[in-house]
Amino acid sequence: MDDRQVLSGIIFVNRDGLCQRNAPKDHGPYKTLYNRWTR
């Protein structure tokens, strides 16, 4: 997974107040977003 896509997904989730499961698929799998956020 490209780091830029994942970072964009994390920012999208935090900005809109969503959970990782509701992030668009173009940001990568929700589990990847969650794991990178917790690190």
MODELLER restraints for C-alpha pairs under 7 A, 6 or more apart:
rsr = mdl.restraints
at = mdl.atoms
rsr.add(forms.Gaussian(group=physical.xy_distance, feature=features.Distance(at['CA:1:A'], at['CA:28:A']), mean=6.99, stdev=0.5))
rsr.add(forms.Gaussian(group=physical.xy_distance, feature=features.Distance(at['CA:5:A'], at['CA:27:A']), mean=5.12, stdev=0.5))
rsr.add(forms.Gaussian(group=physical.xy_distance, feature=features.Distance(at['CA:5:A'], at['CA:28:A']), mean=6.99, stdev=0.5))
rsr.add(forms.Gaussian(group=physical.xy_distance, feature=features.Distance(at['CA:6:A'], at['CA:27:A']), mean=5.66, stdev=0.5))
rsr.add(forms.Gaussian(group=physical.xy_distance, feature=features.Distance(at['CA:6:A'], at['CA:28:A']), mean=6.44, stdev=0.5))
rsr.add(forms.Gaussian(group=physical.xy_distance, feature=features.Distance(at['CA:6:A'], at['CA:33:A']), mean=6.09, stdev=0.5))
rsr.add(forms.Gaussian(group=physical.xy_distance, feature=features.Distance(at['CA:8:A'], at['CA:27:A']), mean=6.78, stdev=0.5))
rsr.add(forms.Gaussian(group=physical.xy_distance, feature=features.Distance(at['CA:9:A'], at['CA:23:A']), mean=6.76, stdev=0.5))
rsr.add(forms.Gaussian(group=physical.xy_distance, feature=features.Distance(at['CA:9:A'], at['CA:27:A']), mean=4.90, stdev=0.5))
rsr.add(forms.Gaussian(group=physical.xy_distance, feature=features.Distance(at['CA:9:A'], at['CA:33:A']), mean=6.78, stdev=0.5))
rsr.add(forms.Gaussian(group=physical.xy_distance, feature=features.Distance(at['CA:10:A'], at['CA:33:A']), mean=6.14, stdev=0.5))
rsr.add(forms.Gaussian(group=physical.xy_distance, feature=features.Distance(at['CA:10:A'], at['CA:37:A']), mean=6.90, stdev=0.5))
rsr.add(forms.Gaussian(group=physical.xy_distance, feature=features.Distance(at['CA:13:A'], at['CA:19:A']), mean=6.35, stdev=0.5))
rsr.add(forms.Gaussian(group=physical.xy_distance, feature=features.Distance(at['CA:13:A'], at['CA:20:A']), mean=6.37, stdev=0.5))
rsr.add(forms.Gaussian(group=physical.xy_distance, feature=features.Distance(at['CA:13:A'], at['CA:23:A']), mean=6.32, stdev=0.5))
rsr.add(forms.Gaussian(group=physical.xy_distance, feature=features.Distance(at['CA:20:A'], at['CA:30:A']), mean=5.09, stdev=0.5))
rsr.add(forms.Gaussian(group=physical.xy_distance, feature=features.Distance(at['CA:20:A'], at['CA:33:A']), mean=6.45, stdev=0.5))
rsr.add(forms.Gaussian(group=physical.xy_distance, feature=features.Distance(at['CA:20:A'], at['CA:34:A']), mean=6.29, stdev=0.5))
rsr.add(forms.Gaussian(group=physical.xy_distance, feature=features.Distance(at['CA:21:A'], at['CA:30:A']), mean=5.22, stdev=0.5))
rsr.add(forms.Gaussian(group=physical.xy_distance, feature=features.Distance(at['CA:23:A'], at['CA:30:A']), mean=6.93, stdev=0.5))
